[in-house]
Amino acid sequence: MPTFTYMARCDGCGECVDICPSDIMHIEPRYRRSYNVEPNFCWECYSCVKACPQHAIDVRGYADFAPLGHSVRVRREERKGVISWKIRYRDGRVKQFTFPIRTTPWGSIRPPSGYAAPPRDALQSQWLAHEPEALGVEGLPQLSSHTTRRA
C-alpha cells in the first residue's frame, strides 16, 4: 500500500524525507509539502507514516486488502507508546490494530564492527553471529545432528 500526503496537513518538516529508506519521499520546492515521487517503488515500511508529526501521510490500500471506498489510517501515538491502524470498509465495518512502538534508542544498537570477530568454526553453527550474547541468553535450542524416523 503506497503512501500519499494530505497537503493541507503537511507542514514540510521533512521527517518523512529523512526516514524514507527508498528515498522516494520528497519536499515539493514551491509549496514545501511532502510527496511520494514514485509510489511503485514504495517499500511499504510506513516509516514516513509513523514519523510524520502532523499525521499528514496515509496509505492507499490494495483492492485485495481494502476495496474501493475504504480508508486506512495509521497513527503514531507517542504518549501511549503505540502505532494504531484503523481500517474502515465501504460497508461501515471498522477494524483496529495497535502495536507497541519500538523503544530501542537511536544509536544503541552496536554495528558489526562493535563485536569481536566470530571464530572460524562459527560458520558451521546454526546461530547467527553473536546471537546468544545479543539476546542475553546462555544458549539457544538446536536441532540434533541426527533425526529419527517413525515407521
N, CA, C and O of each residue as an XYZ file, in Angstrom:
604
protein
N       0.835     -1.158      0.000
C       0.000      0.000      0.000
C       0.891      1.236      0.000
O       1.416      1.607      1.050
N       1.075      1.874     -1.134
C       1.944      3.042     -1.198
C       1.381      4.230     -0.421
O       0.180      4.315     -0.163
N       2.267      5.130     -0.062
C       1.890      6.285      0.739
C       1.503      7.477     -0.128
O       1.866      7.557     -1.301
N       0.764      8.397      0.472
C       0.462      9.687     -0.139
C       0.328     10.707      0.976
O       0.186     10.339      2.142
N       0.373     11.981      0.628
C       0.353     13.060      1.616
C      -0.907     13.900      1.479
O      -1.303     14.273      0.375
N      -1.528     14.192      2.605
C      -2.596     15.179      2.656
C      -1.914     16.545      2.731
O      -1.372     16.922      3.770
N      -1.947     17.275      1.626
C      -1.218     18.537      1.537
C      -1.662     19.560      2.583
O      -0.841     20.343      3.060
N      -2.938     19.566      2.943
C      -3.431     20.543      3.918
C      -2.882     20.288      5.318
O      -2.825     21.210      6.131
N      -2.479     19.055      5.611
C      -1.938     18.725      6.937
C      -0.422     18.876      6.995
O       0.131     19.153      8.060
N       0.258     18.697      5.860
C       1.729     18.691      5.818
C       2.280     20.093      6.065
O       1.803     21.067      5.483
N       3.292     20.188      6.936
C       3.939     21.474      7.171
C       5.352     21.524      6.585
O       6.087     22.485      6.812
N       5.731     20.478      5.826
C       7.031     20.472      5.161
C       8.215     20.275      6.087
O       9.320     20.717      5.772
N       8.014     19.618      7.227
C       9.097     19.459      8.207
C      10.226     18.564      7.695
O      11.373     18.721      8.114
N       9.916     17.628      6.794
C      10.942     16.769      6.218
C      11.247     15.499      6.991
O      12.164     14.767      6.620
N      10.502     15.213      8.062
C      10.731     13.974      8.822
C      10.587     12.751      7.920
O      11.349     11.793      8.049
N       9.623     12.778      7.016
C       9.383     11.650      6.113
C      10.538     11.484      5.128
O      10.909     10.361      4.784
N      11.097     12.590      4.680
C      12.222     12.550      3.741
C      13.436     11.928      4.423
O      14.129     11.097      3.836
N      13.688     12.333      5.658
C      14.851     11.843      6.394
C      14.788     10.351      6.674
O      15.818      9.678      6.688
N      13.582      9.825      6.899
C      13.466      8.432      7.336
C      13.203      7.445      6.204
O      13.365      6.241      6.405
N      12.804      7.908      5.027
C      12.425      7.005      3.930
C      13.633      6.207      3.427
O      14.594      6.791      2.928
N      13.587      4.867      3.556
C      14.743      4.062      3.127
C      14.912      3.972      1.614
O      16.006      3.675      1.135
N      13.843      4.225      0.851
C      13.977      4.134     -0.608
C      14.081      5.509     -1.262
O      14.068      5.613     -2.489
N      14.183      6.556     -0.459
C      14.413      7.918     -0.931
C      13.354      8.377     -1.936
O      13.676      9.022     -2.933
N      12.093      8.041     -1.667
C      11.024      8.462     -2.584
C      10.136      9.542     -1.997
O       9.290     10.089     -2.705
N      10.305      9.862     -0.724
C       9.557     10.976     -0.136
C      10.394     12.226     -0.342
O      11.550     12.289      0.077
N       9.800     13.222     -0.993
C      10.491     14.474     -1.288
C       9.638     15.646     -0.824
O       8.439     15.503     -0.587
N      10.273     16.803     -0.698
C       9.556     18.034     -0.393
C       9.431     18.815     -1.694
O      10.430     19.116     -2.346
N       8.211     19.137     -2.061
C       7.965     19.901     -3.277
C       8.488     21.321     -3.031
O       8.048     21.975     -2.085
N       9.423     21.815     -3.866
C      10.105     23.075     -3.559
C       9.211     24.323     -3.528
O       9.449     25.228     -2.729
N       8.217     24.378     -4.361
C       7.393     25.585     -4.418
C       6.431     25.702     -3.231
O       6.320     26.762     -2.615
N       5.732     24.589     -2.915
C       4.719     24.628     -1.865
C       5.202     24.102     -0.522
O       4.488     24.193      0.477
N       6.429     23.542     -0.495
C       7.018     23.000      0.735
C       6.122     21.961      1.398
O       5.839     22.034      2.594
N       5.682     20.997      0.602
C       4.872     19.888      1.101
C       5.503     18.594      0.618
O       6.110     18.550     -0.452
N       5.357     17.537      1.415
C       5.956     16.256      1.026
C       5.095     15.565     -0.031
O       3.894     15.807     -0.141
N       5.743     14.706     -0.794
C       5.011     13.861     -1.738
C       5.860     12.652     -2.077
O       7.085     12.682     -1.958
N       5.201     11.596     -2.498
C       5.850     10.347     -2.878
C       6.141     10.444     -4.375
O       5.217     10.452     -5.189
N       7.437     10.518     -4.743
C       7.789     10.732     -6.147
C       7.590      9.488     -7.002
O       7.444      9.600     -8.219
N       7.582      8.313     -6.396
C       7.430      7.078     -7.170
C       6.733      6.013     -6.324
O       7.402      5.157     -5.747
N       5.398      6.051     -6.241
C       4.670      5.088     -5.409
C       4.980      3.626     -5.719
O       4.909      2.779     -4.828
N       5.323      3.318     -6.969
C       5.630      1.924     -7.314
C       6.884      1.412     -6.622
O       7.058      0.202     -6.480
N       7.753      2.306     -6.193
C       8.981      1.902     -5.517
C       8.881      1.964     -3.995
O       9.874      1.777     -3.292
N       7.689      2.225     -3.499
C       7.484      2.294     -2.049
C       7.730      0.910     -1.441
O       7.177     -0.088     -1.904
N       8.560      0.861     -0.407
C       8.870     -0.405      0.262
C       7.727     -0.837      1.174
O       7.707     -1.969      1.658
N       6.793      0.051      1.404
C       5.662     -0.211      2.282
C       6.102     -0.503      3.717
O       5.515     -1.332      4.412
N       7.148      0.200      4.134
C       7.608      0.065      5.520
C       6.833      0.997      6.441
O       6.792      0.788      7.653
N       6.218      2.026      5.864
C       5.409      3.015      6.569
C       6.193      3.807      7.607
O       5.615      4.355      8.545
N       7.505      3.864      7.436
C       8.320      4.681      8.338
C       7.895      6.136      8.269
O       7.835      6.819      9.291
N       7.599      6.615      7.056
C       7.189      8.016      6.892
C       5.855      8.274      7.579
O       5.660      9.324      8.191
N       4.943      7.322      7.478
C       3.628      7.464      8.100
C       3.786      7.556      9.611
O       3.161      8.393     10.263
N       4.614      6.700     10.152
C       4.813      6.655     11.597
C       5.587      7.864     12.110
O       5.364      8.311     13.235
N       6.503      8.400     11.285
C       7.346      9.509     11.722
C       6.678     10.869     11.576
O       7.104     11.823     12.228
N       5.664     10.992     10.759
C       5.061     12.294     10.471
C       4.371     12.870     11.713
O       3.389     12.301     12.190
N       4.870     13.983     12.235
C       4.248     14.554     13.434
C       2.880     15.174     13.172
O       2.114     15.384     14.113
N       2.558     15.471     11.912
C       1.275     16.094     11.573
C       0.222     15.069     11.138
O      -0.912     15.442     10.837
N       0.585     13.793     11.104
C      -0.306     12.728     10.613
C      -0.806     13.067      9.218
O      -1.975     12.859      8.891
N       0.110     13.597      8.394
C      -0.260     14.046      7.050
C      -0.079     12.958      6.004
O      -0.557     13.107      4.880
N       0.598     11.870      6.344
C       0.880     10.823      5.362
C      -0.016      9.628      5.649
O      -0.165      9.198      6.793
N      -0.602      9.109      4.596
C      -1.530      7.996      4.718
C      -1.173      6.942      3.676
O      -0.237      7.132      2.899
N      -1.897      5.856      3.653
C      -1.622      4.780      2.706
C      -2.859      4.468      1.880
O      -3.990      4.585      2.352
N      -2.620      4.068      0.640
C      -3.709      3.610     -0.231
C      -3.731      2.096     -0.163
O      -2.727      1.444     -0.452
N      -4.847      1.541      0.209
C      -4.943      0.093      0.287
C      -5.096     -0.549     -1.073
O      -5.690      0.036     -1.979
N      -4.564     -1.748     -1.217
C      -4.756     -2.509     -2.446
C      -6.157     -3.105     -2.453
O      -6.739     -3.341     -1.394
N      -6.698     -3.348     -3.643
C      -8.070     -3.828     -3.778
C      -8.295     -5.157     -3.062
O      -9.388     -5.392     -2.547
N      -7.286     -6.033     -3.014
C      -7.487     -7.316     -2.339
C      -7.495     -7.171     -0.818
O      -7.961     -8.059     -0.105
N      -6.983     -6.057     -0.335
C      -6.924     -5.817      1.114
C      -8.115     -4.984      1.581
O      -8.787     -5.328      2.553
N      -8.360     -3.898      0.882
C      -9.449     -2.998      1.243
C     -10.009     -2.398     -0.038
O      -9.392     -1.500     -0.611
N     -11.159     -2.868     -0.502
C     -11.698     -2.435     -1.794
C     -12.001     -0.940     -1.857
O     -11.942     -0.240     -0.846
N     -12.324     -0.463     -3.055
C     -12.630      0.949     -3.257
C     -13.647      1.441     -2.242
O     -14.572      0.722     -1.864
N     -13.459      2.666     -1.813
C     -14.376      3.240     -0.849
C     -13.930      3.038      0.578
O     -14.641      3.446      1.497
N     -12.800      2.434      0.799
C     -12.288      2.174      2.141
C     -11.410      3.340      2.587
O     -11.148      4.264      1.817
N     -10.969      3.285      3.815
C      -9.923      4.191      4.272
C      -9.026      3.439      5.229
O      -9.486      2.591      5.993
N      -7.751      3.750      5.183
C      -6.775      3.150      6.086
C      -6.050      4.297      6.766
O      -5.468      5.143      6.087
N      -6.071      4.345      8.077
C      -5.371      5.388      8.831
C      -4.327      4.741      9.719
O      -4.585      3.744     10.392
N      -3.166      5.321      9.705
C      -2.093      4.873     10.585
C      -1.727      6.057     11.458
O      -1.513      7.161     10.957
N      -1.655      5.836     12.750
C      -1.366      6.942     13.661
C      -0.322      6.523     14.686
O      -0.442      5.484     15.336
N       0.692      7.345     14.812
C       1.710      7.142     15.842
C       1.276      7.934     17.066
O       1.129      9.155     17.010
N       1.076      7.233     18.163
C       0.640      7.879     19.394
C       1.760      7.753     20.421
O       1.832      6.787     21.182
N       2.636      8.764     20.416
C       3.824      8.739     21.271
C       3.465      8.627     22.750
O       4.112      7.887     23.492
N       2.445      9.354     23.180
C       2.088      9.343     24.606
C       1.673      7.954     25.075
O       1.973      7.544     26.196
N       0.974      7.234     24.192
C       0.542      5.879     24.532
C       1.611      4.853     24.206
O       1.550      3.718     24.678
N       2.604      5.253     23.390
C       3.663      4.335     23.003
C       3.217      3.279     22.000
O       3.708      2.151     22.019
N       2.273      3.654     21.113
C       1.739      2.677     20.168
C       1.611      3.252     18.761
O       1.593      4.467     18.562
N       1.525      2.351     17.803
C       1.137      2.654     16.433
C      -0.232      2.015     16.251
O      -0.401      0.824     16.515
N      -1.203      2.793     15.803
C      -2.563      2.283     15.630
C      -2.949      2.301     14.162
O      -2.675      3.270     13.453
N      -3.582      1.239     13.709
C      -4.105      1.134     12.341
C      -5.616      1.052     12.460
O      -6.144      0.304     13.284
N      -6.314      1.827     11.628
C      -7.772      1.798     11.609
C      -8.210      1.650     10.159
O      -7.883      2.488      9.319
N      -8.942      0.595      9.869
C      -9.421      0.320      8.522
C     -10.938      0.416      8.542
O     -11.603     -0.265      9.323
N     -11.476      1.260      7.681
C     -12.922      1.408      7.566
C     -13.324      0.912      6.181
O     -12.887      1.455      5.166
N     -14.158     -0.122      6.147
C     -14.618     -0.702      4.895
C     -15.828      0.066      4.360
O     -16.462      0.834      5.085
N     -16.134     -0.152      3.088
C     -17.275      0.527      2.458
C     -18.583      0.264      3.185
O     -19.447      1.137      3.268
N     -18.720     -0.951      3.711
C     -19.982     -1.297      4.373
C     -20.061     -0.761      5.806
O     -21.026     -1.035      6.519
N     -19.042      0.003      6.228
C     -19.068      0.615      7.554
C     -18.307     -0.146      8.625
O     -18.051      0.391      9.703
N     -17.942     -1.396      8.340
C     -17.178     -2.146      9.338
C     -15.843     -1.454      9.602
O     -15.245     -0.875      8.695
N     -15.387     -1.518     10.839
C     -14.117     -0.915     11.222
C     -13.265     -1.969     11.906
O     -13.742     -2.693     12.780
N     -12.015     -2.053     11.510
C     -11.052     -2.942     12.173
C      -9.933     -2.065     12.691
O      -9.476     -1.158     11.996
N      -9.488     -2.331     13.913
C      -8.408     -1.558     14.505
C      -7.338     -2.498     15.044
O      -7.640     -3.543     15.622
N      -6.083     -2.109     14.846
C      -4.944     -2.868     15.332
C      -4.009     -1.905     16.038
O      -3.833     -0.774     15.586
N      -3.416     -2.325     17.123
C      -2.483     -1.482     17.861
C      -1.245     -2.292     18.185
O      -1.327     -3.431     18.645
N      -0.083     -1.678     17.933
C       1.192     -2.326     18.187
C       2.094     -1.384     18.973
O       2.009     -0.169     18.792
N       2.955     -1.908     19.841
C       3.862     -1.015     20.586
C       4.905     -0.400     19.656
O       5.334     -1.017     18.681
N       5.301      0.826     19.981
C       6.389      1.487     19.263
C       7.687      0.856     19.729
O       7.877      0.610     20.920
N       8.565      0.599     18.794
C       9.877      0.070     19.164
C      10.575      1.109     20.027
O      10.636      2.283     19.662
N      11.093      0.688     21.150
C      11.653      1.637     22.104
C      13.176      1.615     22.163
O      13.763      2.167     23.094
N      13.819      0.992     21.192
C      15.276      0.981     21.180
C      15.767      2.382     20.833
O      15.426      2.903     19.771
N      16.563      3.005     21.711
C      17.034      4.362     21.420
C      17.953      4.399     20.204
O      18.695      3.451     19.946
N      17.897      5.514     19.451
C      18.780      5.701     18.302
C      20.226      5.568     18.746
O      20.636      6.135     19.759
N      20.993      4.807     17.970
C      22.416      4.659     18.246
C      22.752      3.626     19.300
O      23.925      3.432     19.617
N      21.734      2.946     19.858
C      22.002      1.977     20.922
C      22.374      0.595     20.381
O      22.869     -0.244     21.133
N      22.145      0.348     19.095
C      22.478     -0.947     18.517
C      23.903     -0.890     17.984
O      24.240     -0.031     17.170
N      24.732     -1.813     18.451
C      26.127     -1.822     18.017
C      26.231     -2.252     16.561
O      25.512     -3.148     16.120
N      27.124     -1.614     15.818
C      27.362     -2.061     14.438
C      28.185     -3.340     14.454
O      28.758     -3.681     15.489
N      28.259     -4.055     13.342
C      29.058     -5.288     13.301
C      30.497     -5.078     13.759
O      31.096     -5.973     14.356
N      31.048     -3.908     13.484
C      32.431     -3.647     13.903
C      32.565     -3.541     15.421
O      33.679     -3.573     15.944
N      31.449     -3.417     16.133
C      31.479     -3.329     17.585
C      31.578     -4.671     18.280
O      31.637     -4.725     19.509
N      31.598     -5.754     17.523
C      31.707     -7.104     18.074
C      33.049     -7.705     17.699
O      33.644     -7.339     16.685
N      33.513     -8.614     18.510
C      34.724     -9.357     18.166
C      34.418    -10.273     16.985
O      33.287    -10.730     16.819
N      35.418    -10.532     16.181
C      35.228    -11.423     15.027
C      34.865    -12.820     15.533
O      35.486    -13.310     16.476
N      33.869    -13.468     14.922
C      33.491    -14.811     15.369
C      34.577    -15.816     15.004
O      35.317    -15.612     14.041
N      34.674    -16.899     15.771
C      35.668    -17.926     15.427
C      35.313    -18.604     14.104
O      34.160    -18.578     13.673
N      36.295    -19.199     13.476
C      36.106    -19.812     12.160
C      35.046    -20.917     12.180
O      34.288    -21.057     11.220
N      34.983    -21.697     13.252
C      34.010    -22.786     13.319
C      32.570    -22.286     13.473
O      31.631    -23.079     13.399
N      32.388    -20.981     13.685
C      31.038    -20.422     13.795
C      30.265    -20.566     12.490
O      29.034    -20.530     12.496
N      30.966    -20.729     11.375
C      30.290    -20.909     10.096
C      29.485    -22.202     10.054
O      28.553    -22.326      9.259
N      29.831    -23.152     10.890
C      29.111    -24.422     10.942
C      27.944    -24.393     11.929
O      27.177    -25.353     12.008
N      27.807    -23.313     12.672
C      26.775    -23.200     13.699
C      25.437    -22.765     13.094
O      25.387    -22.133     12.039
N      24.357    -23.120     13.794
C      23.031    -22.674     13.394
C      22.736    -21.269     13.915
O      21.765    -20.637     13.498
N      23.562    -20.793     14.811
C      23.329    -19.478     15.407
C      23.754    -18.371     14.460
O      24.647    -18.553     13.632
N      23.109    -17.227     14.591
C      23.554    -16.034     13.903
C      24.724    -15.452     14.691
O      24.903    -15.789     15.862
N      25.505    -14.605     14.084
C      26.664    -14.027     14.762
C      26.248    -13.348     16.063
O      25.352    -12.504     16.069
N      26.887    -13.712     17.141
C      26.699    -13.100     18.461
C      25.270    -13.220     18.985
O      24.853    -12.430     19.832
N      24.522    -14.196     18.490
C      23.109    -14.296     18.841
C      22.859    -14.471     20.338
O      22.086    -13.696     20.901
N      23.469    -15.445     21.011
C      23.160    -15.588     22.442
C      23.510    -14.325     23.235
O      22.752    -13.908     24.111
N      24.649    -13.724     22.926
C      25.075    -12.515     23.640
C      24.086    -11.367     23.395
O      23.685    -10.676     24.331
N      23.704    -11.173     22.145
C      22.802    -10.073     21.801
C      21.417    -10.271     22.421
O      20.749     -9.300     22.777
N      20.989    -11.524     22.549
C      19.680    -11.812     23.129
C      19.726    -11.913     24.651
O      18.686    -11.969     25.306
N      20.944    -11.936     25.212
C      21.087    -12.022     26.655
C      20.744    -13.391     27.209
O      20.212    -13.497     28.314
N      21.043    -14.447     26.450
C      20.787    -15.807     26.913
C      22.083    -16.611     26.848
O      23.022    -16.246     26.140
N      22.117    -17.707     27.597
C      23.321    -18.540     27.580
C      23.449    -19.337     26.297
O      24.560    -19.570     25.819
N      22.350    -19.749     25.746
C      22.374    -20.538     24.528
C      20.977    -20.656     23.949
O      19.992    -20.268     24.576
N      20.910    -21.188     22.765
C      19.632    -21.344     22.076
C      19.397    -22.817     21.792
O      20.358    -23.571     21.644
N      18.145    -23.246     21.714
C      17.884    -24.643     21.359
C      18.401    -24.925     19.952
O      18.332    -24.073     19.066
N      18.915    -26.122     19.767
C      19.440    -26.503     18.458
C      18.803    -27.808     18.016
O      18.393    -28.629     18.837
N      18.727    -27.982     16.718
C      18.281    -29.256     16.170
C      19.406    -30.261     16.350
O      20.583    -29.916     16.242
N      19.043    -31.489     16.620
C      20.086    -32.501     16.760
C      20.657    -32.825     15.379
O      19.995    -32.618     14.363
N      21.865    -33.324     15.351
C      22.515    -33.615     14.080
C      21.946    -34.865     13.426
O      22.157    -35.091     12.235
N      21.233    -35.671     14.186
C      20.621    -36.864     13.609
C      19.108    -36.779     13.818
O      18.645    -36.224     14.815
N      18.377    -37.305     12.917
C      16.917    -37.323     13.046
C      16.448    -38.768     13.086
O      17.071    -39.660     12.511
N      15.361    -38.972     13.762
C      14.798    -40.322     13.836
C      13.491    -40.345     13.058
O      12.719    -39.386     13.076
N      13.267    -41.426     12.397
C      12.025    -41.588     11.641
C      11.175    -42.650     12.308
O      11.661    -43.674     12.790
N       9.921    -42.369     12.313
C       9.000    -43.366     12.851
C       8.331    -44.079     11.695
O       7.939    -43.461     10.705
N       8.210    -45.343     11.829
C       7.588    -46.136     10.756
C       6.101    -46.137     10.869
O       5.420    -46.754     10.050
